[in-house]
Amino acid sequence: MTVILHCGDCLEVMKSIPDKSIDAVITDPPYGMNLDTDYSGMASRNFRGQSTSNKFEKVIGDNKPFDPSEVLKKSDTVVLFGYDYFSNKLPDNSTVMVWDKRLTESADKCFGSPFELLWINRKTKKRFYRVRWYGLFGTEKQDVKKRVHPTQKPLELMARIIKDFTKEGDTILDPFMGSGTTGVACVQTGRNFVGIEIDPTYFAIAEKRIKDAQQQMRIEF
């Protein structure tokens, strides 16, 4: 499998990627919500009682509305997180899906949203992904290791989305790579990956995580 990583502005890097040349774009873009990523003052502990509070770098581009137009040109299959933040800029011929972060209704009052909306640019079966990711910091077993990005997504979730909408050997683009979870999921599911991240700090994290994944055995999700 091929992995190509770019540290730079995705709008510039994508100019070198022909339109409709990617099998799928799967990404979690900045929503334009100017998220406060300094969690250091918040008391939070995971299920083993370990502190998980942290201060993260700001998400570059999150201080302005997200424009999906350039991303939509790259593939006939585009999956975007954050549908409700820019739904008025998306085509109507599409499907909205739900990521439920809870396992039970007792988590309805968790810190942060208990669910998120995903969008795909085609009519397809509506999907409901239930992958626990409780609050901003996480208390689930797979989140014991400290998160490395303020909007990091669980590996299991990304792998399930990838398997639902692509096949082995396909090439997936994530123009807002962040900490590289989409890339790790591609490596683990036998997909080629093209990742772009503008922040050098997060790019280095993503690069290491993906290289580590390449050296490990594939995981069945």
Secondary structure, 3 states (H helix, E strand, C coil): CCEEEEECCHHHHHHHCCCCCCCEEEECCCCCCCCCCECCCCCCECCCCCECCCECCCCCCCCCCCCCHHHHCCCCCEEEECHHHHHHHCCCCCEEEEEECCCCHHHCCCCCCCEEEEEECCCCCCCEEECCCCCCCCCCHHHCCCCCCCCCCCHHHHHHHHHHHCCCCCEEEECCCCCCHHHHHHHHHCCEEEEEECCHHHHHHHHHHHHHHHCCCCCCC
